[in-house]
Amino acid sequence: MDSPGPNNISTLYPPHFQKGAKIQLGNGEIKTVEELTVEDFKRSTTLSADLKLDSSVLTKIEVDENCRKAFLCYLVGTTDRIQITIEAPLEHPFFVYGKGWCSVDPRLSLDRYQLSCKVLSIGDVCASLTLKEN
């Protein structure tokens, strides 16, 4: 039996990225993950008491082919930008303004999630959900 945690396969490969996964928006509307738009993120976070929509600019991608992971550096926020680095599987999808779903390796995204993705590139502006400050 799998226990929840960072090594759990469902944590590494979240089922909500699977093509056809149903996502409930802040207004109660339900869409599939592949139908989501930037407007859906905006409307949902406007209605949320806890979340806001930030933009994160991708500044660096380092790929570790042996581990099939990427280290992605982002500048997060619009005014007081902070730099973060995240580690993600090569097939992990990110929602990019003007492009839709993107990943470091779109072929692997299609294999894993059946989700059509474009190539994630330096300079892409990703939608990121962050906690609202009180």
Accessible surface in RSA format (square Angstrom, percent):
REM  Atomic radii and reference values for relative SASA: ProtOr
REM  Chains: A
REM  Algorithm: Lee & Richards
REM  Probe-radius: 1.40
REM  Slices: 20
REM RES _ NUM      All-atoms   Total-Side   Main-Chain    Non-polar    All polar
REM                ABS   REL    ABS   REL    ABS   REL    ABS   REL    ABS   REL
RES MET A   1   240.72 124.7 151.20 100.1  89.52 213.1 126.33 107.4 114.39 151.6
RES ASP A   2   107.08  75.0  83.05  82.7  24.03  56.8  17.66  41.6  89.42  89.2
RES SER A   3    82.28  69.5  71.02  94.8  11.26  25.9  40.91  87.1  41.37  58.0
RES PRO A   4   126.63  92.3 105.85  96.5  20.77  75.5 106.97  88.3  19.65 122.1
RES GLY A   5    27.17  33.5   0.00   N/A  27.17  33.5  24.38  66.9   2.79   6.2
RES PRO A   6   117.52  85.6 100.27  91.4  17.25  62.7 104.13  86.0  13.39  83.2
RES ASN A   7   148.14 102.2 117.76 113.8  30.38  73.2  39.66  95.4 108.48 104.9
RES ASN A   8    25.17  17.4  17.66  17.1   7.52  18.1   5.63  13.6  19.54  18.9
RES ILE A   9    99.88  56.8  97.08  72.3   2.80   6.7  97.31  70.1   2.57   7.0
RES SER A  10    60.14  50.8  51.61  68.9   8.53  19.6  36.88  78.5  23.26  32.6
RES THR A  11    77.99  55.5  58.37  59.2  19.63  46.8  52.20  70.1  25.79  39.0
RES LEU A  12    61.81  34.4  55.54  39.7   6.27  15.8  59.22  41.6   2.59   7.0
RES TYR A  13    40.49  18.9  32.07  18.2   8.42  21.9   8.25   6.2  32.24  39.7
RES PRO A  14    17.71  12.9  17.65  16.1   0.05   0.2  17.71  14.6   0.00   0.0
RES PRO A  15    90.94  66.3  82.60  75.3   8.34  30.3  88.45  73.0   2.49  15.5
RES HIS A  16    90.68  49.6  87.33  60.7   3.36   8.6  61.44  63.3  29.25  34.0
RES PHE A  17    21.02  10.5  21.02  13.0   0.00   0.0  21.02  12.7   0.00   0.0
RES GLN A  18    64.23  35.9  64.23  46.9   0.00   0.0  33.53  71.4  30.70  23.3
RES LYS A  19   117.84  57.5 101.11  62.0  16.73  39.8  44.66  40.2  73.19  78.0
RES GLY A  20    32.21  39.7   0.00   N/A  32.21  39.7  23.02  63.2   9.18  20.6
RES ALA A  21    22.36  20.6  10.03  15.5  12.33  28.1  21.52  30.3   0.84   2.2
RES LYS A  22   145.35  70.9 118.00  72.4  27.36  65.1  83.71  75.3  61.64  65.7
RES ILE A  23    41.68  23.7  39.32  29.3   2.36   5.7  41.68  30.0   0.00   0.0
RES GLN A  24   128.06  71.6  97.77  71.5  30.28  72.1  24.50  52.2 103.55  78.5
RES LEU A  25    15.77   8.8   9.54   6.8   6.23  15.7  11.34   8.0   4.43  11.9
RES GLY A  26    46.63  57.5   0.00   N/A  46.63  57.5  19.51  53.5  27.12  60.7
RES ASN A  27    83.28  57.4  44.43  42.9  38.84  93.5  28.43  68.4  54.85  53.0
RES GLY A  28    35.42  43.7   0.00   N/A  35.42  43.7  21.23  58.3  14.18  31.8
RES GLU A  29    75.54  43.4  63.66  48.2  11.88  28.3  36.60  70.8  38.94  31.8
RES ILE A  30   104.26  59.3  78.60  58.6  25.66  61.8  78.60  56.6  25.66  69.6
RES LYS A  31    41.50  20.2  39.14  24.0   2.35   5.6  22.28  20.1  19.21  20.5
RES THR A  32    20.29  14.4  20.13  20.4   0.16   0.4  18.91  25.4   1.39   2.1
RES VAL A  33     2.48   1.6   2.48   2.2   0.00   0.0   2.48   2.2   0.00   0.0
RES GLU A  34    69.51  39.9  44.08  33.4  25.42  60.5  31.26  60.5  38.25  31.2
RES GLU A  35    94.59  54.3  81.37  61.6  13.23  31.5  34.23  66.2  60.36  49.3
RES LEU A  36    19.11  10.6  10.38   7.4   8.73  21.9  10.38   7.3   8.73  23.5
RES THR A  37    60.38  42.9  58.40  59.2   1.99   4.7  57.55  77.3   2.83   4.3
RES VAL A  38    26.89  17.7  24.22  21.9   2.66   6.4  24.22  21.0   2.66   7.2
RES GLU A  39    86.98  49.9  86.80  65.7   0.18   0.4  42.24  81.7  44.74  36.5
RES ASP A  40     0.99   0.7   0.67   0.7   0.32   0.8   0.86   2.0   0.14   0.1
RES PHE A  41    33.63  16.8  30.31  18.8   3.32   8.6  33.51  20.3   0.12   0.3
RES LYS A  42    89.66  43.7  87.48  53.7   2.18   5.2  47.36  42.6  42.30  45.1
RES ARG A  43   103.82  43.6 100.39  51.2   3.43   8.2  61.24  83.7  42.58  25.8
RES SER A  44    24.41  20.6  21.75  29.0   2.66   6.1  21.59  46.0   2.83   4.0
RES THR A  45    10.40   7.4   8.96   9.1   1.44   3.4   4.87   6.5   5.53   8.4
RES THR A  46   108.92  77.5  82.47  83.6  26.45  63.0  67.52  90.7  41.40  62.6
RES LEU A  47   109.14  60.8  76.20  54.5  32.93  82.8  80.08  56.2  29.06  78.2
RES SER A  48    29.33  24.8  18.50  24.7  10.83  24.9  20.10  42.8   9.23  12.9
RES ALA A  49    93.14  85.6  60.28  93.0  32.85  74.7  70.10  98.7  23.04  61.0
RES ASP A  50    94.05  65.9  89.11  88.7   4.94  11.7  18.54  43.6  75.50  75.3
RES LEU A  51    62.18  34.6  62.18  44.5   0.00   0.0  62.18  43.7   0.00   0.0
RES LYS A  52    71.40  34.8  70.19  43.1   1.22   2.9  36.06  32.5  35.34  37.6
RES LEU A  53    38.63  21.5  12.49   8.9  26.14  65.7  12.49   8.8  26.14  70.3
RES ASP A  54    18.06  12.7  16.27  16.2   1.79   4.2   1.79   4.2  16.27  16.2
RES SER A  55    20.73  17.5  19.40  25.9   1.33   3.1  11.57  24.6   9.16  12.8
RES SER A  56     4.82   4.1   4.82   6.4   0.00   0.0   3.71   7.9   1.11   1.6
RES VAL A  57    29.72  19.6  29.72  26.9   0.00   0.0  29.72  25.8   0.00   0.0
RES LEU A  58     0.70   0.4   0.00   0.0   0.70   1.8   0.00   0.0   0.70   1.9
RES THR A  59    56.20  40.0  35.91  36.4  20.29  48.3  34.24  46.0  21.96  33.2
RES LYS A  60   100.66  49.1  99.27  60.9   1.40   3.3  53.60  48.2  47.07  50.1
RES ILE A  61    47.58  27.1  23.29  17.4  24.29  58.6  23.29  16.8  24.29  65.9
RES GLU A  62    85.73  49.2  81.45  61.6   4.28  10.2  33.24  64.3  52.49  42.9
RES VAL A  63    65.71  43.2  31.36  28.4  34.36  82.8  32.29  28.1  33.42  90.7
RES ASP A  64    48.23  33.8  42.97  42.8   5.26  12.4  14.87  35.0  33.35  33.3
RES GLU A  65   125.35  72.0 111.60  84.4  13.76  32.8  58.59 113.3  66.76  54.5
RES ASN A  66   149.14 102.8 113.23 109.4  35.90  86.5  29.57  71.2 119.56 115.6
RES CYS A  67    77.75  58.8  56.70  63.2  21.06  49.5  15.19  38.5  62.56  67.5
RES ARG A  68   120.41  50.6 117.72  60.0   2.69   6.4  49.14  67.2  71.27  43.2
RES LYS A  69    63.07  30.8  63.07  38.7   0.00   0.0  20.00  18.0  43.07  45.9
RES ALA A  70     0.16   0.1   0.16   0.2   0.00   0.0   0.16   0.2   0.00   0.0
RES PHE A  71    73.94  37.0  73.43  45.5   0.51   1.3  73.43  44.5   0.51   1.5
RES LEU A  72     0.46   0.3   0.46   0.3   0.00   0.0   0.46   0.3   0.00   0.0
RES CYS A  73    14.65  11.1  14.65  16.3   0.00   0.0   0.74   1.9  13.91  15.0
RES TYR A  74     6.87   3.2   6.87   3.9   0.00   0.0   6.87   5.2   0.00   0.0
RES LEU A  75    53.81  30.0  53.81  38.5   0.00   0.0  53.81  37.8   0.00   0.0
RES VAL A  76    15.08   9.9  13.84  12.5   1.23   3.0  13.84  12.0   1.23   3.3
RES GLY A  77     9.27  11.4   0.00   N/A   9.27  11.4   9.27  25.4   0.00   0.0
RES THR A  78   100.57  71.5  74.15  75.2  26.42  63.0  52.00  69.8  48.57  73.4
RES THR A  79   123.10  87.6  93.77  95.1  29.33  69.9  75.24 101.1  47.87  72.4
RES ASP A  80   130.05  91.1 111.31 110.8  18.74  44.3  40.36  95.0  89.69  89.4
RES ARG A  81   109.48  46.0  80.19  40.9  29.29  69.7  28.44  38.9  81.05  49.1
RES ILE A  82   105.83  60.2 101.49  75.6   4.34  10.5 105.83  76.2   0.00   0.0
RES GLN A  83   123.04  68.8  92.74  67.8  30.30  72.1  22.86  48.7 100.18  76.0
RES ILE A  84    66.52  37.9  60.36  45.0   6.16  14.8  66.52  47.9   0.00   0.0
RES THR A  85    77.81  55.3  47.60  48.3  30.21  72.0  33.75  45.3  44.05  66.6
RES ILE A  86    58.73  33.4  53.52  39.9   5.21  12.6  58.73  42.3   0.00   0.0
RES GLU A  87    93.84  53.9  64.87  49.1  28.97  69.0  20.79  40.2  73.05  59.6
RES ALA A  88     7.02   6.5   5.80   9.0   1.21   2.8   7.02   9.9   0.00   0.0
RES PRO A  89    14.77  10.8  13.12  12.0   1.65   6.0  13.12  10.8   1.65  10.3
RES LEU A  90     6.98   3.9   6.81   4.9   0.17   0.4   6.81   4.8   0.17   0.5
RES GLU A  91     2.48   1.4   2.48   1.9   0.00   0.0   0.01   0.0   2.48   2.0
RES HIS A  92    36.59  20.0  35.88  24.9   0.70   1.8  18.55  19.1  18.04  21.0
RES PRO A  93     1.93   1.4   0.00   0.0   1.93   7.0   0.00   0.0   1.93  12.0
RES PHE A  94    27.89  14.0  24.20  15.0   3.70   9.6  27.89  16.9   0.00   0.0
RES PHE A  95    13.65   6.8  10.97   6.8   2.69   7.0  10.97   6.7   2.69   7.7
RES VAL A  96     1.49   1.0   1.35   1.2   0.14   0.3   1.35   1.2   0.14   0.4
RES TYR A  97    64.99  30.3  52.26  29.7  12.73  33.1  44.88  33.7  20.11  24.8
RES GLY A  98    86.00 106.1   0.00   N/A  86.00 106.1  45.37 124.5  40.63  91.0
RES LYS A  99    59.66  29.1  50.42  30.9   9.23  22.0  45.81  41.2  13.85  14.8
RES GLY A 100    20.81  25.7   0.00   N/A  20.81  25.7  17.17  47.1   3.65   8.2
RES TRP A 101    27.39  11.0  21.00  10.2   6.39  15.0  21.00  11.2   6.39  10.4
RES CYS A 102     0.00   0.0   0.00   0.0   0.00   0.0   0.00   0.0   0.00   0.0
RES SER A 103     0.00   0.0   0.00   0.0   0.00   0.0   0.00   0.0   0.00   0.0
RES VAL A 104    30.47  20.0  15.65  14.2  14.82  35.7  16.24  14.1  14.23  38.6
RES ASP A 105    33.33  23.3  31.70  31.6   1.63   3.8   8.01  18.8  25.32  25.3
RES PRO A 106    29.54  21.5  27.13  24.7   2.40   8.7  27.56  22.8   1.98  12.3
RES ARG A 107   153.72  64.5 145.72  74.3   8.00  19.0  78.16 106.8  75.56  45.8
RES LEU A 108    17.65   9.8  16.83  12.0   0.81   2.0  16.83  11.8   0.81   2.2
RES SER A 109     0.00   0.0   0.00   0.0   0.00   0.0   0.00   0.0   0.00   0.0
RES LEU A 110    93.18  51.9  90.61  64.8   2.57   6.5  90.61  63.6   2.57   6.9
RES ASP A 111    91.58  64.1  68.81  68.5  22.76  53.8  30.78  72.4  60.80  60.6
RES ARG A 112    95.07  39.9  78.19  39.9  16.89  40.2  18.86  25.8  76.22  46.2
RES TYR A 113     3.22   1.5   3.22   1.8   0.00   0.0   2.81   2.1   0.41   0.5
RES GLN A 114    82.62  46.2  79.97  58.4   2.66   6.3  46.77  99.5  35.86  27.2
RES LEU A 115     2.37   1.3   2.25   1.6   0.12   0.3   2.37   1.7   0.00   0.0
RES SER A 116    92.77  78.4  75.41 100.6  17.36  40.0  40.15  85.5  52.62  73.7
RES CYS A 117    17.48  13.2   0.00   0.0  17.48  41.1   1.74   4.4  15.74  17.0
RES LYS A 118   116.81  57.0 110.95  68.1   5.86  14.0  79.87  71.9  36.94  39.4
RES VAL A 119    86.48  56.9  83.04  75.2   3.44   8.3  83.04  72.2   3.44   9.3
RES LEU A 120     5.00   2.8   0.00   0.0   5.00  12.6   0.00   0.0   5.00  13.5
RES SER A 121    45.65  38.6  41.92  55.9   3.73   8.6  28.72  61.2  16.93  23.7
RES ILE A 122   101.20  57.6  79.29  59.1  21.91  52.8  79.29  57.1  21.91  59.5
RES GLY A 123    43.87  54.1   0.00   N/A  43.87  54.1  27.79  76.3  16.09  36.0
RES ASP A 124    16.19  11.3  12.36  12.3   3.83   9.1   3.77   8.9  12.42  12.4
RES VAL A 125    51.93  34.2  49.22  44.6   2.71   6.5  49.22  42.8   2.71   7.4
RES CYS A 126     3.89   2.9   3.89   4.3   0.00   0.0   3.89   9.9   0.00   0.0
RES ALA A 127    17.78  16.3   0.29   0.5  17.49  39.8   0.52   0.7  17.26  45.7
RES SER A 128    28.24  23.9  23.15  30.9   5.09  11.7  28.24  60.1   0.00   0.0
RES LEU A 129    86.58  48.2  58.07  41.5  28.51  71.7  58.07  40.8  28.51  76.7
RES THR A 130    38.94  27.7  33.29  33.7   5.65  13.5  38.94  52.3   0.00   0.0
RES LEU A 131   131.73  73.4 119.45  85.5  12.28  30.9 119.45  83.9  12.28  33.0
RES LYS A 132    76.08  37.1  61.45  37.7  14.63  34.8  40.59  36.5  35.49  37.8
RES GLU A 133   156.87  90.1 124.89  94.5  31.97  76.1  52.14 100.8 104.73  85.5
RES ASN A 134   196.83 135.7 121.56 117.5  75.27 181.2  67.19 161.7 129.64 125.3
END  Absolute sums over single chains surface
CHAIN  1 A     8135.2       6437.4       1697.9       4632.0       3503.2
END  Absolute sums over all chains
TOTAL          8135.2       6437.4       1697.9       4632.0       3503.2
